[in-house]
Amino acid sequence: GQQVMQIPQYQHVQEGEDFTTYCNSSTTLSNIQWYKQRPGGHPVFLIQLVKSGEVKKQKRLTFQFGEAKKNSSLHITATQTTDVGTYFCAGQPLAGSEKLVFGKGTKLTVNP
Amino acid sequence: DTEVTQTPKHLVMGMTNKKSLKCEQHMGHRAMYWYKQKAKKPPELMFVYSYEKLSINESVPSRFSPECPNSSLLNLHLHALQPEDSALYLCASSQGGLYGYTFGSGTRLTVV
């Protein structure tokens, strides 16, 4: 079945360093979404990427969707302690599908 | 109102108990979801309701019974649960298709 791999599982950085998490799908995706879950919290929607090769930015966060629509990345520039949490990618295999397949997530810790 | 509200926030129940989890959204979203999340794991899809009809059941045991009384409400009825069913149960809603999900804060369930 549909699988979305995400690496690394954990990432510890010093405040001010950059951070990147990568997702790879076993099949072509209709779109990919990114969520952030703070410790003890619930997933919060960050962004959705739909087009092949798409790049979107939100302040210090840069999201990319691969040309083949099978991989994606989230890059955070100059991390801050408020960036702490687990970042999940989630792929939607078919347009209009109700099913969202989550990656295992990358847990980011930031040392002040 | 841009929130998904879940009650209760915490629930402890015995293996012979019957309880219900409730979820409410007033964003006019046509799709509603139940997810189960174990510690340090990604959310795992259980059920999807689209236009108040059950559209996806991810082979969930019958001790979990979903109900969608109207377009704003989603319930999850629990009966004869096992300790391994202890988890965070998340409700989410979306406009469906190419839009992100709005998650509730979840019900942290402990089965004793």
Interface residues (C-beta under 8 A of the other chain):
Chain A: S30 N31 Q33 Y35 G41 H42 P43 V44 F45 I47 Q48 V50 F88 Q92 A95 G96 E98 K99 L100 F102 G103 K104 G105 K107
Chain B: A31 Y33 K40 K41 P42 P43 E44 L45 V48 S50 S55 I56 L88 L90 G96 G97 L98 Y99 G100 Y101 T102 F103 G104 S105 G106
